[in-house]
């Protein structure tokens, strides 16, 4: 695709913004990965006055139709329809994760942070694009595709609410939304294996292992910003979550995986009434 020509990517912020704006999902993931490759090869500058402007919302195809979270149907994983529904929901999460990783780069490219901040987030963007493609390929192998079912818009709303505060963005997106994946993905893997759907379970395993690293990137830079401002990370996290996150934090938590990523129970335990 001409639009995915890496020669069109002039800067890191420009490439990330083009990927966010693209409504063609093959192009979006290709632009994300090309921008990441060129940035890691040190073939891009960080930003330019000629970079395109960020839009209020990322580019999306006509489908799926976006509905409130409660309007999305939950089905048993012991049926093919249920496994397709779960994979469709996962594909939607991974697509949003691509745009969220790119947005933290493009939106905060003028922040006084080391270049290694952008190294970490472009690795995340590259891997989220890989995840989306893997899940979509699995959907297609099961006779479905992304867009076949409604999906909810809660993930992008979380990004929009933290668009003016990098520390809040780190608290909400990697340390709440991505960390939730560490809690629920192992049991989903097990359920997929129980049904005999080993291929889907293997996709979930790749995602789970990569997501540990994504939460670690978030925790690293959240702690960095807190240290620079001489703030207590756990107390700051709680205050930012209460101010910027509408949902509830739900147990059970995968304390081991969270701690490995640098997110210890002192951050999140007191934010839920269910300490199980």
Secondary structure, DSSP 8 states (H G I E B T S, - for coil): -GGG-GGG--BHHHHHHHHHH---HHHHHHHHHHHHHHHHTT-SBS--TTS----SS----S-S-EE-GGGS----TTSHHHHHHHHHHHHHHHHHHHHHHHHHHHHTTTSS--HHHHHHHHHHHHHHHHHHHHHHHHHHHTT--TTSS-EE-HHHHHHHHTTT-HHHHHHHIIIIIIHHHHHHHHHHHHHHHHTT-HHHHHHHHHHHHHHHHHHHHHHHHHHHHHHHTT--HHHHHHHHHHHH--S---S---HHHHHHTT--HHHHGGG-S---
